Amino acid sequence: MVVAALWMSGALFSFTAMAVGGRELAGALSTFQILFFRSLIGLFVVSLLMWRTGWHQVRTSHLGLHFVRNLAHFGGQFGWFYGLAFIPLAEVFALEFTVPIWTALLAALILRERITVQRVTAIGFGMVGLIIILRPGFQVIHPAALAVLAGAVGYALSHTLTRKLALHDTPLTILFYMTVLQLPMGLIPALSSWQIPALELWPWLGVVGVAALTAHYCMARALKVAEATVVVTLDFLRLPLVAIVGALLYQEPLDLLVLVGAAVMLFGNWINLRK
């Protein structure tokens, strides 16, 4: 439990650092340009790992599946980084907690996984939590919130396809093709408004590129030494943590209903994982 908590501390720090880095870059660079540099830095790091563990891992017979998976993942990233520029950090993270809902639905459609009572319960709580956060009819829903929500669906599809790829390719292979395929996805649309990043932006680009890899690595290590229910509960600390960071750095108000909605979604996910 202590070891898992330490690994999750690294994941929490990485996710928060990536959010702050994305917010700092949003005013100077387009979302596509941020994603391009994220992939470029990630490719450099993954290539170093490939060099140490063996380039034979590059071989795959599922290139088409890698492409579809990364198209979905790129859409998820775009929605996430786009949302960072316009809505509070806590709301972005809260909406991201809908990913398990969409993953359960897509896994049933694509992987033919069973929809159990627990999963239906999790989906129900997730929808209630989503309504609490967005409050349709009581306030104007910001388009960026819808972009983050669409991004969550993209992440869910990416997670579902990753399960299929993990049966055939190593995690490092999946990471390698993620950076290689998403590099042109960010570069081509970014060229229309390309600008060379100012010198003071490069440390933030490094933070985004490295933190994106360390966050998922730390979470994977935590899942290796502790049950998923423990890890998910610790992962929920992302929300209050980033809410505090948003309040301190950007004077964002602490929205109680955002925290309540995320708690409702977490409770549904906890019921599903506990079973």
Buried (B, 14 or more C-beta within 10 A) or exposed (E): EEEBBEBBBBBBBBBBBBBBBBBBBBEBBBBBBBBBBBBBBBBEBBBEBBEEEEEEBEEBEBEEBBEBBBBBBBBBBBBBBBBBBBBBBBBBBBBBBBBBBBBBBBBBEEEEBEEEEBBEBBBBBBBBBBBBBBEEEEEEBBEBBBBBBBBBBBBBBBBBBBEBBEEEBBBBBBBBBBBBBBBEBBBEBBEEEEEEBEEEBEEBBEBBBBBBBBBBBBBEBBBEBBEBBBBBBBBBBBBBBBBBBBBEEEEBEEBEBBBEBBBBBBBBBBBBBEE
